[in-house]
């Protein structure tokens, strides 16, 4: 397991450095959607633990979806906070779903046996959660060369109301 993230203890934050983990919590009904960006390790677990545990206790029978698609790395402390969140969710009648964990996190889950206890999904539609539109990834826009011109076409004519060709009698 990798413990690269353990350069400083959680009680010694570096004042000149941004937190290595960003957490955004969205609530829709009894669903909690948490977007994580960065590293889930010893010095960042408290950034996740406090707001999510509070939200879980405030929403009975919550379904907690943790979006791990932007988590670059994790260690055993990161797995520990996932277990703590799962246990709290079960205590309040809810459940935890891990959305799109990376290869490293999947390997850690398999190595520790937690893959049998934590539900993982590869896509939002599989979670069954109502996710706010603002958190859904936008579809990519088509790329066009700067010199290509857009084709101009006449709008389609409604069926049954075709104009007679020029020179023909109606």
CORMO-V934306 format. One record per backbone hydrogen bond with DSSP energy under -1.0 kcal/mol. NH is the residue of the N-H (numbers start at 1). CO is the residue of the C=O. E is the energy in kcal/mol with one decimal. If there is no record, write none. Layout:
{{NH:CO:E} {NH:CO:E}}
This chain:
{{6:3:-1.4} {7:5:-1.1} {12:9:-2.1} {17:14:-1.5} {22:37:-2.7} {24:35:-2.0} {26:33:-2.8} {28:31:-2.5} {31:28:-2.3} {32:63:-2.9} {33:26:-3.1} {34:65:-3.1} {35:24:-2.6} {36:67:-1.8} {37:22:-1.9} {38:70:-2.0} {39:20:-3.0} {40:73:-2.7} {44:41:-1.6} {45:41:-1.5} {49:45:-3.0} {50:46:-1.4} {52:48:-1.6} {53:49:-2.6} {54:50:-1.9} {55:51:-2.0} {56:52:-2.6} {57:53:-2.1} {58:54:-1.3} {59:55:-1.3} {61:92:-2.3} {63:30:-1.7} {64:95:-3.1} {65:32:-3.1} {66:97:-2.8} {67:34:-3.2} {68:99:-2.5} {71:68:-1.6} {72:38:-2.7} {75:40:-1.3} {79:75:-1.9} {80:76:-1.9} {81:77:-1.9} {82:78:-1.6} {83:79:-2.1} {84:80:-2.2} {85:81:-2.4} {86:82:-2.2} {87:83:-2.7} {88:84:-2.2} {89:85:-2.5} {90:86:-2.4} {91:87:-2.1} {92:88:-1.6} {93:90:-1.4} {94:89:-3.8} {95:62:-1.7} {97:64:-3.0} {98:119:-3.3} {99:66:-3.1} {100:121:-3.4} {106:102:-2.5} {107:103:-2.2} {108:104:-2.2} {109:105:-2.6} {110:106:-2.3} {111:107:-2.8} {112:108:-2.0} {114:109:-1.1} {115:109:-1.6} {116:113:-1.2} {117:114:-1.7} {118:114:-2.1} {121:98:-2.7} {126:123:-1.0} {127:124:-1.2} {131:129:-1.0} {135:132:-1.8} {136:133:-1.1} {161:158:-1.3} {168:165:-1.9}}
